[in-house]
Amino acid sequence: MERNVFDVLKERGYIDNTSNEEEIRDLLAKEKVTYYIGFDATADSLTLGHFVQIMTMIHMERAGHRPIALLGAGTTMVGDPSGRTDMRQLMTKDRINHNARRFEEQMKRFLDIDNGKTIIENNANWLLDLNFLEFMREVGVHFSINRMLAMDAYKNRINDGLTFFEFSYLLLQSYDFLHLFREYGAKIQMGGSDQWSNIIGGMELIRKKENQQAYAMTFKLLTTAAGEKMGKTAKGAIWLDREKTSPYDMFQYLRNVADADVKPFLRLLTFLDLDEIDRLTNVEGAEINKAKEILAYEVVKMVHGQKDAEESLSAARSLFAGNKDSENIPTTDYPKADFQAGKDVIELIRELGFVKSNGEGRRLIQNGGISLNDEKVEDTNRLITLEDFSDDKLLVRKGKKTYHQIKLV
């Protein structure tokens, strides 16, 4: 007997909150449900955090339900105030549309869009041409200002200058749900736990306008056991775009997660059987490293393909074994002229993304965190010259596990 996908999502740790758990579970058992998740186009690539949402869509798609991936080129024109302490920087329409196109290209790698099992929509198609007065007469009359001000997204900002512009975001996202309900019969909206108020707004709007029942389901925001947002490093987000985060860097990030994070990450980011995950993680000491390696391999394989996963695994094992000649180590080409008169070591590690500022670079060096060809850098004013290179190559290491090779051209 086929298992209810709701139970699968719950057992694997995706679900944070629902508007009515039993009704949603029954709905998913009785019919093929259309639902949606929104993705505001705030960057030109999805992140590892977004990948969790994509995984839920794959689970739902495999169970025969129909996901709608909603590109938020319309709502991105405003910006969601949820979780923010200031107003989001406004982007041009061209930039937003470019980002949305990049999201769509990446989603097509994971979801069966060509055969219609998953739909990609863009809320710019209906939001950009709205008539303000007509919209406020149809939608705005159903929202209480007092109730909105009690929501965390607005309450936390009210003393710092919340604009009416941002205040409208809830109405726009709620209207998205109503539009997709009318157009596609979408009965459930899903999203991160910070979207709860926005999703409930749309659910209630459908009830008021259509006298129909819709549902809300949120997923836990992905954090490590230490409370940090998953997929964030000193260099920034872990991107699904290989030009922004290389397959090797993604592999290394996942290979080096804390022991306590391995089991939940395996459940959320892979399709490994839960019994297999338990077998891999119910171990002691260094044995957990095998599970970390499998986590990194499986995710890179899904995101970038088996060839990149194999090469990243090979490079990681090569470095661990002390072999620094692996061709799969991340490499950056530099002109010889850059090192002719000497290049400042802090400038170099900042360019490689090891640090964000000169101050952070100095502290890292003072703490013994940077090595050149396995020789620890002790002088923060150290200049790197052509004499530091061997066969036109220089291996830069941050800490014990992060490597980058400089190649002269």
Beta strands, then each sheet from edge to edge (+ up, - down):
strand 1: 15-18
strand 2: 34-39
strand 3: 66-71
strand 4: 119-122
strand 5: 188-192
strand 6: 215-219
strand 7: 232-233
strand 8: 236-237
strand 9: 331-334
strand 10: 343-344
strand 11: 370-372
strand 12: 375-376
strand 13: 383-384
strand 14: 393-398
strand 15: 402-408
sheet 1: 1+ 6- 5- 2- 3- 4-
sheet 2: 7+ 8-
sheet 3: 9+ 15+ 14- 11+ 12-
sheet 4: 10+ 13-
end
